[in-house]
Amino acid sequence: MQSNHDNAAGFTLIEMAIVLVIVGLLLGGLLMPLSTQMEQKRIGETEKYIEQIKEALLGYAAANGRLPCPATAASNGLESPAGGGICTNPYNGFLPAVTLGLSPINNAGQAIDAWNTPIRYATTTANASAYTTPGGMRAATMTTLAATTPLLSVCASATGITATTCGAVVANTLANTAPVIIYSLGKNAGVTVTGIDETANPNPSSANNDQVFVWHVPAQPTATNGEFDDIVTWISVNTLFSRMVSAQQLP
């Protein structure tokens, strides 16, 4: 015959097992939100850094009368060519972080996002590369520059895009007069991407190299155009003009 003590002990063990199961389930449920929180933190840090980059680019234009050219993979964070002009990699280059004096950077002098991946930077080649040529914008005149379209284009989808436009669907064009585009490849930068929206933006998995880019809210791999997590932004030509006029670099 079992004693009440044994029954109590047995009940306690069962009770402990139930508690452990409940705790395990609770911890398992917390792990995913924690992972999500960390990812959101990285996104926020990258977006904040890109805003700082935009200010640095506007400051550079105000001081120098032009935008810097993108850096290349081998230029150690310096614009290429040195001194600007016709850029070596206008559409598929990197942010010239050393030229701009920005940090954080990697050992190659490239500005990096929260996933330690180099941040990309594209500039327009319109008006004989006036935007990146010393004295080029002033010589071209604001009137001519403002009337030139398209510059760099940002599309809501890669469906129907060409090498120069977002296609026939008007709503697909988010911007087509951007002199500058800055973007992070996001969390999946280190993997092979196959979605047509992400491959529209120059990246290690894409040989795409033109003036048309894509941005929209993040999408899962099961989405129609595949996974998308690039963080893309651009500077308005009017914002650039305003800053340069204030600095007496234009008209």
N, C-alpha and C positions, 0 to 999 in steps of 0.2 A: 504494500500500500504506500503510495507516494505521500509525502508530507506536504503541508500547505506551503512550506518553504520552497520545496522543489517546484511546485506549481507556479509559485510566484516568480522563481528564477526563470522557468521556462517561458512564462508569459513576457518577462522582461526582455529575454533574448529575441523573441518574435517581434516585440515592440521596437527594439533597437534596429532589427533588420528592416522593418517598415520605415522607420525614421531615416535610415541610411539610403533606402531606395528613393524616398521623397527628396532628401538632400541632393542625391545624385541627379534626379530629374531637374531640380531647381538650378543646380550648377550648370547642367547641360543647356538649359534654357537661357542662362545668362551669358554663356560663351559667345553665342551668335550676336546678341546685341553689343557685346564688348568689341567684337571684331568689326561690326558695322560702325561703331563709334570711332574706332581707330581709323577706319577708311574715310569717314567723314572729316576727321581731323586733318588727314593728309590732303584731302580735296580742298579744305578751307585754307590750309597753309599755302598750297600751290596757287590758289586763286588770289590770295593776298600778295604773294611774291610777284605774280604777273601784273597786278595793279602797280606795284613798285616799278616794275620794268617799263610799263607804259609811261609813268612819270619820268623815268630816266631817259627814255627815248625822246619825249617832248622837250626835256631839258637840254639834251644833246642838240636837237634841231634848233632850239632857241639860241644856243651858244655858237653853233657852227653853220647855220643856214642850210642845213641838209640833214637827212637821216643817215645813220651809219649803214654800211653794207652788212649782210650776214657774215658770220664767221664760217669757215669750212672745218671739216673734221681735223685738218692738220694745221690750222692757223693759230692754235693755242689761245683761243678766245678773243683774237683780234679780228677786226673787220677785214674782209678780203675783196678787192686789193686794199693795201694800206693807202689811206687818203681818199678812199671812195672812188666814185666814177661808175663804170659799168661793173656791176657786182659779179663775182665769180660764181656764186650759187644764190641767185636772187630768190628762188622759190623753195629750195630744199636745203637751206643752210641752217646754222645755229645762231642763237643770240650771241652777239659779240660782247660777252660779259666783261672781259678785261678792258676793252675799249670804253665801255660804259662805267667801269669801276664798281661792278655789282658783285655781291656774294649772296648765298653760297655758290661755290664753283667746284668742279672736280679737278683732277690732276691735269686734265687737258685744257683747263681754263674755260670750260663750258658751264654756264649757269645750269643748275640742276633743280628738278622739282622734288616733292616730298618722297618720291620713289627712287631718288638718286639717278634719274634719267635726264639727259640733256634737254633743255627747252629749245623748241624750234622757233625760227623767226624768218619771215618772208617779207620782201619789199617789192614794190611795183617797178617795172622797167619802162613805164609809160613816158612819153615826151623825151625820148632819147636818154633815159635814166636820169632825168632832171632831179628827181627827189633824192638821189644819192650822190650827185655830182656837185663839187664845190661851185657855188654861184649859179647852179643850174636852175633852181626854182625861181630865183629873182629874174634870171635871163628869160625864162619861159613865160613869165608873168602869171599872176594869180588867175586872171581871166581865162587864159588858155588852159591852165592846169585844172581849174574848176569845171571846164567844159569837156574835159577828156574822160570818156568812159568806154569800156570798163577799165578799172585799175585791177586790184585784187578783188575777187568775188567770194562771198561766203554763202553757201547754199544749205537749205534745210534737209536736203537729201541728195544722194549721188544719182538717183534715178533721173535720167534724161539730161544730165550735165554734159557739157563739151569741154574742150581745153581752154575756152575763153569765157563761157557763160554758164549760168545755172539752168539753161534750157528754156523751153517755150512757156512753161507754167510760171506765171508771174509770182505767185505766192511762194515759189521755191527760192526766190532771191531774198536773202536777208541783208546783203550789202553787195554793192558792185563798184564802189568808189573808195575802197580802203587802201591807203598807201602802205599800210603795215598790218601784218597778221602775226600774232604770237600764240603759240600753243604748246601744251603738254600732251604727251602720248598717254598719260594716265597709268593706271595700275598694270594694264596688260602690255606695256611697252616692250617687255622682254620676251614676249611670245609671238608666234607667227599669227598674224591677223588675216582673216579672209573676207570679212564683211566689206561690202562695196563702199559703205560710208567712210570707214576708217582708212581704206586703201586710197581714197581720194586725197587724203592728207599725206604728204611725203613722210615715210617712216621706214624702218629697217626691213619691213615686209613688202614694201611697195616701191616700184620704180617710177611712180607717178611724179611728174615734175612740171607742173603748169600753174597758172594763176588762179585756179579755182579750188576752193576748199569747202569742207562740210562741217557744220556744227548743229547739234541738237541735244536734247537731254539724254542722259545715259540710257542705253538699250541693252537688253540681254542677248546672248548668242542666238536665242530662238527668234529674235525679231526678224522682220522681212529682209532688212538689209544687213543683218548680222549684228554682232556686238559692237557697241560704241561707248567709249569712256574718255575720249579726248576732251581736254579743256581748252577751248578756243576763244580768243578775243581779238579785237582789232581796234585801231585808232581811226576815228572819222577824219576825213580830209579837212573838214571845217574846224575841228578841234586843233589839228596841226596848224592850219592857217592862223587861227586865233592866237595861239601861243607864239608863233613866229612874228606876227604883226606886233604883238605886245613887246617883243624883244627887238623890234625894228630890223628884223631880218627880211621882212616883206613889208610893203609890196616892192 
